[in-house]
C-alpha cells in the first residue's frame, strides 16, 4: 500500500469528511493507530487539578477547554488576557466551523 502524501496542514490523522471506507482513509493503518493512541494520550494525561485550572482559565478567556488545551499542546503557549489577537483568531475559527457544520 502506498502511503498518502501529506498536504500542508495535514497532521496524519484520519479523514474528517463523510468518507465511507476504513477509519484510516487511504493511508497506512499503522500510522493511523499511532495517531489515534497519541490523540487519546494527549487528552487523558492531565490531572484533575490541571484540568480544573485549564477549564477556569478557558472560561475567563471566553474559550472552551478544548480550544485552550489545544493552544498549549500545539503551540506551547498558555494564553493570557493580553493575548487578545490570538483569542480573537480562535473564536473566529470557532464561528467559521459552526457556520460550516450548521443546520
HUNORBEL-V820842 format. One record per residue. N is the residue number from 1. RES is the residue in one small letter. PSI is psi in degrees with one decimal (NA if undefined). Layout:
N_RES_PSI + N_RES_PSI
This chain:
1_x_132.0 + 2_x_129.2 + 3_x_142.9 + 4_x_146.2 + 5_x_122.2 + 6_x_140.1 + 7_x_161.5 + 8_x_131.3 + 9_x_-1.7 + 10_x_123.4 + 11_x_8.0 + 12_x_4.7 + 13_x_179.8 + 14_x_160.9 + 15_x_145.9 + 16_x_-0.9 + 17_x_-164.5 + 18_x_43.4 + 19_x_134.8 + 20_x_-5.9 + 21_x_-159.5 + 22_x_157.3 + 23_x_-21.4 + 24_x_3.5 + 25_x_-138.7 + 26_x_5.0 + 27_x_-167.3 + 28_x_122.5 + 29_x_-29.8 + 30_x_-45.2 + 31_x_-41.4 + 32_x_-45.0 + 33_x_-38.7 + 34_x_-43.1 + 35_x_-44.0 + 36_x_-43.8 + 37_x_-42.7 + 38_x_-38.6 + 39_x_-46.5 + 40_x_-43.9 + 41_x_-38.7 + 42_x_-36.2 + 43_x_-12.5 + 44_x_-0.4 + 45_x_3.8 + 46_x_150.8 + 47_x_166.4 + 48_x_-37.6 + 49_x_-42.6 + 50_x_-42.4 + 51_x_-43.7 + 52_x_-43.6 + 53_x_-46.6 + 54_x_-37.4 + 55_x_-43.8 + 56_x_-43.8 + 57_x_-44.9 + 58_x_-42.9 + 59_x_-42.8 + 60_x_-31.3 + 61_x_-6.8 + 62_x_22.6 + 63_x_165.9 + 64_x_164.4 + 65_x_-43.0 + 66_x_-43.5 + 67_x_-44.5 + 68_x_-44.9 + 69_x_-38.2 + 70_x_-36.5 + 71_x_-39.5 + 72_x_-48.3 + 73_x_-40.8 + 74_x_-34.5 + 75_x_-8.9 + 76_x_24.1 + 77_x_135.5 + 78_x_104.1 + 79_x_143.9 + 80_x_167.7 + 81_x_-31.6 + 82_x_-15.6 + 83_x_52.7 + 84_x_-44.9 + 85_x_-47.4 + 86_x_-40.5 + 87_x_-40.5 + 88_x_-38.9 + 89_x_-43.8 + 90_x_-44.0 + 91_x_-37.8 + 92_x_-40.3 + 93_x_-36.6 + 94_x_-45.8 + 95_x_-39.7 + 96_x_-41.6 + 97_x_-40.7 + 98_x_-42.6 + 99_x_-39.2 + 100_x_-38.6 + 101_x_6.5 + 102_x_-174.1 + 103_x_NA
